[in-house]
Amino acid sequence: MDLFLRDGARVGIIGGGPAGSFAAIHLLAIAASLNKKIKVFIFDKKDFTSGSGCNFCAGILSNTLIKELLQYNIVIPPEIIQREIKGYYYETIEGTAYFPKPSTSSICSVFRANGPFISKELYNVSFDYFLLQEAIKRGAHKIDSNINKIVFPSSPQDQVSLYSREQNTYYDFDLVFGAFGINTSFVMELEKSGIGYKAPQYLHSGQAEIPYDISMDKKFHDDIIIFIIPFKDLYFFSFTPKAKYLTVTAIGPHVTRAMLEKIFTIPQVMKYFPKKLRFPLEYCHCHPKIPITVAKNPYYHRFVIVGDACWSRYLKDGITSAFYTSKFGVECAFKYGISLDAFRDRYFRKIIQLDKDNTVGKILFKVHNRFKGSQAVRSSLFSMATNYTNKKIRENTRYILWGLFTGDYSYKKIMKKAIRISFIMHFIINIINAYLRIIFDNLSKINKKNKFRIIKKRSKVH
């Protein structure tokens, strides 16, 4: 069935976060290039002018996203940028490795809302607010109301209706973008709608915003710290510095508040804080869902879902994923139409292709989680990434670790580096040497204990 956006079409977007704003920006840009006039309406009750508008995200803007935004003449103002990230520290039991970002790369940290819930910012620092205003500048209309229900017509030729309980109003549209996000209740509403939609499977991560003590600035500077340390039910956790706060992000199957607080008892973490520093009694924390699979049937006639309620990179870069899912959804609508068949065969097929890279990422993280508790594996990787004499192997190891935790490279590229014969051979040799050192160290400790016991016995005899 052929359905296309006509001139003067009305497009509704459910959600005013990055996925919704990106969808509006893409829509208006392509429409202008085709000399088509469309009306775009964004529905979201949040205004992102306070901490209550938080969208549950660590708030790291990747180099890829920053470059993509420049293509749309979107320059992030200095007051929105909390820190320009200079590099990453990888903290392990064996030591600390520093990875400066490439000179051509730009990475920064931002707040999704106007600071944490407990903050009182003097001016708006919300990235989501800034992005929403960019969409409005380009012609989008913001309606300060949430959508509670979506009504699909019996005939694909008819418009889709969105219902706002607050305004007791139905709004009719030629095309609707679902940019509501996996962490909203609208997901359940849509799963009951009868179109066959099923949300992605997810992890429950943990996140906290800790007030930033100025005495800690010398230790954190403008660097993100990744902790690759054995911790039950955590894959890894990280610290992201912002102007007045430190964002703590923990990734695992189900991260609790108690687990977030326990992180601060680990010796490798405690060294970054003053000895007398007490964990704050009040702090902003959340436990957002992180999608780990692709959604089922995130489309229908005149309707398509973008953002993390459809798909996101595995444990990485949700804002950039929102940019690309929105872009692909809009391109499909203009090039191939807005029918169920068009979205299934063009848009969703592209998402499935992207998800193949996630499959590789899951394998890499499964290996990482399986062996991060091994002292021999950890010490081998640490050695190969820091002071290894073979430059090619050292650079290869750093590429793997940088890509795995920053998201700068595709998982397929990381895997290609990881399965190189030369890398595997050096890794195996290092692991064998590490195991031998561990065995000799343990034997040495046993011998010392035995000598101590013999000396103690002799002293008792005399």
C-alpha positions as CSV (number, residue, x, y, z in Angstrom):
1,M,0.0,0.0,0.0
2,D,1.4,3.4,-1.0
3,L,1.0,6.2,1.6
4,F,3.1,9.3,1.4
5,L,3.4,12.6,3.3
6,R,1.4,15.1,1.3
7,D,2.1,18.8,1.2
8,G,0.7,20.5,4.3
9,A,0.8,17.3,6.3
10,R,0.4,17.3,10.1
11,V,3.1,15.4,12.0
12,G,2.8,14.6,15.7
13,I,5.7,13.7,17.9
14,I,5.1,12.0,21.3
15,G,8.0,13.1,23.5
16,G,10.2,16.2,23.7
17,G,13.5,14.6,24.6
18,P,16.4,14.2,22.1
19,A,14.6,11.6,20.0
20,G,11.6,13.9,19.6
21,S,13.6,17.0,19.0
22,F,15.8,15.2,16.5
23,A,12.8,13.9,14.6
24,A,11.4,17.4,14.3
25,I,14.7,18.8,13.1
26,H,15.1,16.1,10.5
27,L,11.5,16.4,9.4
28,L,11.7,20.2,8.9
29,A,15.1,20.0,7.2
30,I,14.1,17.4,4.6
31,A,10.7,19.0,4.0
32,A,12.5,22.4,3.3
33,S,14.9,20.7,0.9
34,L,11.9,19.2,-1.0
35,N,9.9,22.4,-0.9
36,K,7.2,20.7,1.1
37,K,5.3,22.5,3.8
38,I,4.5,20.4,6.9
39,K,3.3,21.2,10.4
40,V,5.2,19.5,13.3
41,F,3.8,19.3,16.8
42,I,5.8,18.0,19.8
43,F,3.8,16.8,22.9
44,D,5.5,16.8,26.3
45,K,4.5,18.3,29.6
46,K,8.1,18.6,30.7
47,D,9.8,21.9,30.0
48,F,13.3,20.9,31.2
49,T,13.7,24.1,33.2
50,S,14.2,22.2,36.5
51,G,15.7,19.0,37.8
52,S,12.3,17.3,37.6
53,G,12.7,17.2,33.8
54,C,15.5,14.7,34.0
55,N,15.5,12.0,31.3
56,F,17.7,9.5,33.2
57,C,21.0,9.7,31.4
58,A,24.7,10.1,32.2
59,G,24.8,13.0,29.8
60,I,27.8,12.3,27.6
61,L,27.8,13.7,24.1
62,S,30.0,11.7,21.8
63,N,32.3,13.0,19.1
64,T,30.0,11.4,16.5
65,L,27.0,13.3,17.7
66,I,28.7,16.6,18.0
67,K,29.9,16.3,14.4
68,E,26.4,15.3,13.2
69,L,24.8,18.3,15.0
70,L,27.3,20.7,13.2
71,Q,25.9,19.4,9.9
72,Y,22.6,21.0,11.0
73,N,24.3,24.2,12.2
74,I,23.6,23.2,15.8
75,V,26.4,24.4,18.1
76,I,26.2,23.6,21.7
77,P,26.6,26.8,23.8
78,P,29.3,26.9,26.5
79,E,26.7,27.2,29.3
80,I,25.2,23.9,28.4
81,I,28.6,22.1,28.4
82,Q,29.5,21.0,31.9
83,R,32.9,19.7,31.1
84,E,34.9,19.2,27.9
85,I,36.3,15.7,28.4
86,K,40.0,15.4,27.9
87,G,40.4,11.6,28.3
88,Y,39.5,8.5,30.2
89,Y,41.1,6.8,33.2
90,Y,40.8,3.0,33.4
91,E,41.0,2.1,37.1
92,T,41.8,-1.6,37.9
93,I,43.1,-3.5,40.9
94,E,46.4,-3.7,39.1
95,G,46.7,0.1,38.6
96,T,45.5,3.1,36.6
97,A,45.8,3.6,32.8
98,Y,45.2,6.9,31.2
99,F,43.8,7.3,27.7
100,P,43.8,10.8,26.3
101,K,41.1,11.5,23.7
102,P,42.3,11.9,20.1
103,S,43.2,15.5,19.3
104,T,40.5,15.5,16.5
105,S,37.8,14.3,18.9
106,S,35.3,16.3,20.9
107,I,33.5,14.8,23.9
108,C,31.5,16.7,26.6
109,S,29.3,16.1,29.5
110,V,25.9,17.8,29.9
111,F,22.8,17.7,32.1
112,R,19.6,16.4,30.5
113,A,17.4,18.5,32.8
114,N,18.3,21.8,34.4
115,G,20.8,20.2,36.7
116,P,20.0,17.4,39.3
117,F,16.7,17.5,41.2
118,I,18.4,19.1,44.3
119,S,20.2,21.8,42.3
120,K,19.2,25.5,41.9
121,E,20.8,26.7,38.7
122,L,20.9,30.4,38.0
123,Y,20.3,29.8,34.3
124,N,19.1,26.9,32.2
125,V,21.8,24.3,31.6
126,S,19.5,21.5,30.2
127,F,20.7,20.0,26.9
128,D,17.2,18.7,26.3
129,Y,15.8,22.2,26.6
130,F,18.4,23.6,24.3
131,L,17.7,20.9,21.7
132,L,13.9,21.4,22.0
133,Q,14.4,25.2,21.4
134,E,16.4,24.4,18.3
135,A,13.5,22.4,17.0
136,I,11.1,25.2,17.8
137,K,13.3,27.7,16.0
138,R,13.1,25.6,12.9
139,G,9.3,25.7,13.0
140,A,8.1,22.9,15.4
141,H,5.3,23.7,17.8
142,K,5.5,22.5,21.4
143,I,2.2,21.5,23.2
144,D,2.7,21.3,27.0
145,S,0.7,18.2,27.5
146,N,1.4,14.4,27.6
147,I,-0.3,12.0,25.3
148,N,-2.2,9.3,27.1
149,K,-3.7,7.3,24.3
150,I,-3.2,6.6,20.6
151,V,-6.0,5.6,18.3
152,F,-5.2,3.8,15.1
153,P,-7.9,4.1,12.4
154,S,-9.6,1.1,10.8
155,S,-8.4,2.3,7.4
156,P,-4.7,3.2,6.7
157,Q,-6.0,6.1,4.6
158,D,-7.3,7.8,7.7
159,Q,-5.3,9.9,10.2
160,V,-4.0,8.7,13.6
161,S,-5.5,10.3,16.7
162,L,-3.6,11.3,19.8
163,Y,-5.6,11.9,23.0
164,S,-4.5,14.2,25.9
165,R,-6.4,13.5,29.1
166,E,-5.3,16.8,30.6
167,Q,-6.8,18.8,27.7
168,N,-9.5,16.3,27.0
169,T,-8.7,16.7,23.3
170,Y,-8.0,14.4,20.4
171,Y,-5.4,15.6,17.8
172,D,-5.4,14.1,14.3
173,F,-2.2,13.6,12.4
174,D,-1.0,12.2,9.0
175,L,2.1,10.7,10.7
176,V,3.1,10.2,14.3
177,F,6.5,9.6,15.7
178,G,6.7,7.7,19.0
179,A,9.7,9.3,20.8
180,F,8.4,8.7,24.3
181,G,11.3,6.6,25.6
182,I,11.5,3.2,27.3
183,N,11.3,4.8,30.7
184,T,7.8,6.2,30.3
185,S,4.4,4.6,31.1
186,F,3.3,5.1,27.5
187,V,5.2,2.0,26.6
188,M,2.6,-0.1,28.4
189,E,-0.2,1.8,26.8
190,L,1.2,1.1,23.3
191,E,1.8,-2.6,24.1
192,K,-2.0,-2.9,24.7
193,S,-2.9,-1.0,21.5
194,G,-3.1,-4.1,19.3
195,I,-0.4,-3.3,16.8
196,G,2.0,-6.0,18.0
197,Y,4.5,-3.6,19.6
198,K,6.7,-5.1,22.3
199,A,9.3,-2.9,24.1
200,P,13.0,-3.9,24.1
201,Q,14.3,-6.0,26.9
202,Y,16.4,-4.0,29.4
203,L,18.8,-3.8,32.3
204,H,18.1,-1.6,35.3
205,S,21.1,0.6,35.7
206,G,21.9,3.0,38.6
207,Q,22.8,6.6,38.5
208,A,23.5,9.3,41.1
209,E,24.5,13.0,41.1
210,I,26.9,13.7,43.9
211,P,27.6,17.3,44.9
212,Y,31.1,18.2,43.7
213,D,33.6,19.2,46.4
214,I,36.1,21.7,45.0
215,S,38.9,19.9,46.8
216,M,38.3,16.9,44.4
217,D,38.8,18.9,41.3
218,K,42.5,18.2,41.1
219,K,41.8,14.5,41.0
220,F,39.0,14.4,38.5
221,H,39.9,17.4,36.2
222,D,38.1,16.9,32.9
223,D,38.4,13.1,32.7
224,I,35.9,10.3,32.9
225,I,36.9,7.4,35.2
226,I,35.9,3.8,34.2
227,F,36.3,1.3,37.0
228,I,37.0,-2.2,35.8
229,I,36.9,-3.9,39.1
230,P,35.2,-7.2,40.3
231,F,31.9,-6.2,41.9
232,K,29.0,-8.6,42.3
233,D,26.2,-7.9,39.8
234,L,28.0,-4.9,38.2
235,Y,29.5,-5.0,34.8
236,F,31.4,-1.8,35.3
237,F,30.8,1.7,36.8
238,S,32.1,5.2,36.0
239,F,32.4,8.7,37.2
240,T,31.7,11.7,34.9
241,P,32.7,15.1,36.1
242,K,30.3,18.1,35.7
243,A,30.6,21.7,36.8
244,K,29.4,21.2,40.4
245,Y,28.5,17.5,40.4
246,L,29.9,14.0,39.8
247,T,27.7,11.7,37.9
248,V,28.0,8.1,39.1
249,T,26.8,5.5,36.6
250,A,26.7,1.8,37.4
251,I,25.8,-0.8,34.7
252,G,24.4,-4.2,35.8
253,P,21.2,-6.4,35.5
254,H,19.5,-4.6,38.4
255,V,21.5,-1.9,40.2
256,T,20.1,-0.7,43.6
257,R,20.7,2.4,45.7
258,A,22.6,0.3,48.2
259,M,25.0,-0.9,45.4
260,L,25.6,2.7,44.4
261,E,26.6,3.6,47.9
262,K,28.7,0.5,48.4
263,I,30.9,1.6,45.4
264,F,32.3,4.3,47.6
265,T,33.8,1.7,50.0
266,I,36.1,0.3,47.4
267,P,39.8,1.3,47.9
268,Q,40.3,2.2,44.2
269,V,37.3,4.6,44.5
270,M,38.1,6.0,48.0
271,K,41.5,7.3,46.8
272,Y,39.7,9.9,44.7
273,F,38.0,11.5,47.7
274,P,39.1,13.3,50.8
275,K,39.4,11.0,53.8
276,K,36.8,12.9,55.9
277,L,34.3,13.1,53.0
278,R,30.9,11.7,54.0
279,F,28.4,10.3,51.5
280,P,25.6,12.9,51.2
281,L,22.3,12.1,53.0
282,E,20.4,13.7,50.1
283,Y,21.4,13.2,46.5
284,C,19.7,12.8,43.2
285,H,19.5,9.2,42.0
286,C,17.6,7.1,39.5
287,H,17.5,3.6,38.1
288,P,16.7,3.9,34.4
289,K,16.0,1.1,32.0
290,I,18.7,0.5,29.4
291,P,17.5,-1.4,26.3
292,I,19.5,-4.4,25.3
293,T,17.4,-5.8,22.4
294,V,15.4,-4.3,19.6
295,A,11.7,-3.7,20.0
296,K,9.1,-5.9,18.2
297,N,7.0,-4.2,15.6
298,P,7.9,-0.5,16.4
299,Y,5.8,0.7,13.5
300,Y,2.3,0.7,11.9
301,H,0.5,2.6,9.2
302,R,1.3,6.3,9.7
303,F,3.3,5.5,12.9
304,V,6.9,4.8,13.8
305,I,8.8,4.6,17.0
306,V,12.3,6.2,17.4
307,G,14.7,6.4,20.3
308,D,15.3,3.8,22.9
309,A,11.7,2.5,22.9
310,C,12.8,1.1,19.5
311,W,16.6,0.5,19.7
312,S,19.8,1.8,21.2
313,R,23.5,0.8,21.0
314,Y,24.3,-1.9,23.6
315,L,25.3,-0.1,26.8
316,K,26.4,3.0,24.9
317,D,25.5,6.4,23.5
318,G,21.8,6.6,23.8
319,I,21.6,10.2,22.6
320,T,23.5,9.4,19.4
321,S,21.2,6.3,18.9
322,A,18.2,8.7,19.2
323,F,19.7,10.9,16.5
324,Y,20.1,8.0,14.0
325,T,16.8,6.2,14.7
326,S,15.0,9.6,14.2
327,K,17.0,10.3,11.1
328,F,16.2,6.9,9.5
329,G,12.5,7.1,10.4
330,V,12.2,10.5,8.8
331,E,14.2,9.5,5.7
332,C,11.9,6.5,5.3
333,A,8.8,8.6,5.5
334,F,9.9,11.0,2.8
335,K,11.6,8.5,0.4
336,Y,9.5,5.3,0.8
337,G,6.3,6.3,2.4
338,I,4.5,6.1,5.7
339,S,2.7,2.7,5.4
340,L,3.4,-0.3,7.6
341,D,5.2,-2.0,4.7
342,A,7.5,1.0,4.1
343,F,8.5,1.3,7.8
344,R,8.9,-2.5,8.1
345,D,10.9,-3.0,4.9
346,R,13.0,0.2,4.9
347,Y,13.2,1.7,8.4
348,F,13.1,-1.4,10.6
349,R,15.4,-3.4,8.3
350,K,18.0,-0.7,8.8
351,I,17.5,-0.9,12.6
352,I,18.0,-4.7,12.4
353,Q,21.2,-4.2,10.5
354,L,22.4,-1.8,13.3
355,D,21.5,-4.4,15.9
356,K,23.9,-6.9,14.4
357,D,26.6,-4.8,15.8
358,N,25.0,-5.0,19.2
359,T,25.2,-8.8,18.9
360,V,29.0,-8.5,18.6
361,G,29.0,-6.0,21.6
362,K,27.2,-8.5,23.8
363,I,29.8,-11.1,23.0
364,L,32.6,-8.7,23.9
365,F,31.0,-7.7,27.2
366,K,30.2,-11.3,28.0
367,V,33.9,-12.1,27.7
368,H,34.7,-9.0,29.7
369,N,32.3,-9.9,32.5
370,R,33.4,-13.5,32.6
371,F,37.1,-12.8,33.0
372,K,37.3,-9.4,34.8
373,G,37.5,-11.4,38.0
374,S,40.7,-13.1,36.8
375,Q,43.8,-11.5,38.2
376,A,45.9,-13.0,35.3
377,V,43.6,-11.6,32.6
378,R,43.4,-8.1,34.2
379,S,47.1,-7.8,34.8
380,S,47.8,-9.0,31.2
381,L,45.5,-6.4,29.7
382,F,46.8,-3.7,32.0
383,S,50.4,-4.5,31.0
384,M,49.6,-4.6,27.3
385,A,47.8,-1.3,27.4
386,T,50.4,0.7,29.4
387,N,54.0,-0.3,29.4
388,Y,54.1,-3.1,26.8
389,T,57.3,-2.9,24.6
390,N,55.5,-3.9,21.4
391,K,54.0,-0.6,20.2
392,K,51.5,-2.2,17.7
393,I,50.1,-4.6,20.4
394,R,50.0,-1.7,22.9
395,E,48.0,0.5,20.5
396,N,45.8,-2.4,19.6
397,T,44.9,-3.1,23.2
398,R,44.2,0.6,23.9
399,Y,42.0,0.8,20.8
400,I,39.9,-2.2,22.1
401,L,39.5,-0.7,25.6
402,W,38.8,2.8,24.4
403,G,36.2,1.6,21.9
404,L,34.6,-0.8,24.3
405,F,33.8,1.8,27.0
406,T,33.6,5.1,25.1
407,G,31.5,3.9,22.1
408,D,33.7,5.7,19.6
409,Y,34.0,2.6,17.4
410,S,31.6,0.0,16.3
411,Y,31.7,-3.3,18.1
412,K,32.6,-5.1,14.9
413,K,35.7,-2.9,14.5
414,I,36.7,-3.7,18.1
415,M,36.1,-7.4,17.5
416,K,38.4,-7.4,14.4
417,K,41.1,-5.9,16.6
418,A,40.5,-8.4,19.3
419,I,40.7,-11.5,17.1
420,R,43.9,-10.6,15.3
421,I,46.3,-13.6,15.6
422,S,49.2,-11.4,16.8
423,F,47.1,-9.9,19.6
424,I,45.8,-13.3,20.7
425,M,49.3,-14.8,20.7
426,H,50.7,-11.9,22.9
427,F,47.6,-12.1,25.1
428,I,48.0,-15.8,25.7
429,I,51.7,-15.5,26.4
430,N,51.0,-12.7,28.9
431,I,48.3,-14.7,30.6
432,I,50.6,-17.7,31.0
433,N,53.4,-15.4,32.4
434,A,50.8,-13.8,34.8
435,Y,49.6,-17.2,36.0
436,L,53.3,-18.2,36.6
437,R,53.9,-15.0,38.6
438,I,50.8,-15.6,40.7
439,I,51.9,-19.2,41.4
440,F,55.5,-18.2,42.3
441,D,54.2,-15.3,44.5
442,N,51.9,-17.7,46.3
443,L,54.7,-20.3,46.8
444,S,56.9,-17.5,48.1
445,K,54.3,-16.5,50.6
446,I,53.9,-20.1,51.7
447,N,57.6,-20.5,52.2
448,K,57.8,-17.2,54.2
449,K,55.0,-18.5,56.4
450,N,56.7,-21.9,56.9
451,K,60.0,-20.2,57.8
452,F,58.3,-18.0,60.3
453,R,56.6,-21.0,61.9
454,I,60.0,-22.8,62.1
455,I,61.7,-19.8,63.7
456,K,58.8,-19.4,66.1
457,K,59.1,-23.1,67.1
458,R,62.8,-22.9,67.6
459,S,62.5,-19.8,69.8
460,K,60.0,-21.6,72.0
461,V,62.4,-24.6,72.4
462,H,65.2,-22.3,73.5
